[in-house]
Amino acid sequence: MSTEQNLAQIGVVGLAVMGSNLARNFAHKGHTVAVYNRSTSKTDKLISDHGEEGNFIPSATIEEFVASLERPRRAIIMVQAGKATDAVIEQLADAMEPGDIIIDGGNALYTDTIRREKEISARGLHFVGAGISGGEEGALHGPAIMPGGPAESYEALGPLLESIAAKVDGTPCVTHIGPDGAGHFVKMVHNGIEYADMQVIGEAYHLLRYAAGMEPSEIADVFREWNSGDLDSYLVEITAEVLSQVDSETQRPLIDVIVDSAGQKGTGRWTVKAALDLGIATTGIGEAVFARALSGAQRQRAATCQALPSGAVETFDDLGIDKADFVEDVRRALYASKLVAYSQGFDEIKAGSEEHNWNVDPRDLAMIWRGGCIIRAQFLNRISEAYDHNPEVESLLLDPYFHQEMENLVDSWRRVVVAATRLGLPVPVFSSSLSYYDSLRAERLPAALIQGQRDFFGAHTYQRVDKPGRFHTLWSADRSEIEV
């Protein structure tokens, strides 16, 4: 800890684990860091436990904290999203001067960030909504960072963020995303993709466990093998670790003593709500969110578990499938479903960027998500190459590389969904992603009938394939057609 009252290059407000680790990361990179927490005990603990790791300037009040920062002052807020964030922003804004920068590093709803940026800029300050991914370890050792806000603020803030971000091939996993809420919007969708990614990995595990009858330790070995190929990713890597863990108290696989109810903090729901508002089909992400919600409906599940008829559910032996072939099919189905989730996420980011005039470059996202963040994966390099090849590609699945991949994956994908249905095992994201894929490739969809139904009961009109315009059939009269 520094005993000199030198000014800090960066400050962190909120010293729970994420904020504390972020402050330590800055200090490890040679920056003097101002730290403040509403409860001084957390400030004292950071200094007591980690004060020798670098130069920290602790403060007991917001005013002291702001006074300890060099200009332009840069303060990152790491507090609970919502009212707590608004309260800290107001305190900082009252103590700061024009040109200073307030950075919200939490998981804020992007519309709140748009509002806050407008309010703070009116006071002559800069406001940056920065998505930070990587969890506690990422915050300490190198996260992926997605800052929005004014481009001018990134000139002063960027070098600091680049110093603490994860690095892949020497490139920092951070870039200026776009104006006002762009950074938090992109982080929100990142988390939505994460929901889908985790769910399809869970569905793959579930099939190997309860269809093929494999034990967790055996499945862990399968995931380790998968992690050396196309599925090389952080989530696949840690899945093997979780499945390998034995509970010290019962000596059973840890996975078997964990309650099968997954929580959520809101970013997945936000992603789906935003997609609905934008008219974007994020079916894989949506099903992953609903799967978590259903997992939490424990009373309902307990009431229905043995009560609902299953129909003619078969056994794995009934299917006549070779176990090794099934494992390979599940791998391919997992890969295909992951590709759909990422494709849908990038579709939503494109739509959000167009709606808000953010000019987000998807190539930047693919690059900065390669390291530090939860959804880091080897095939993000392929996504970057796809947008390099054609920045306006209508769907990532149309890129030549991914088109060829799907050609190799789709038969296995179909077999797995059919097998799961015959076995009575739920695979909501596997199956919905396949339906999405088939909807994209279909020449005709049932929406034509929906147009007809809407016109029948509400005179909503319809379009024709053979001529322009909008039309209405006089259903309750002579059923002649008129152009509207």
Disulfide bonds with the S-S distance in Angstrom:
none
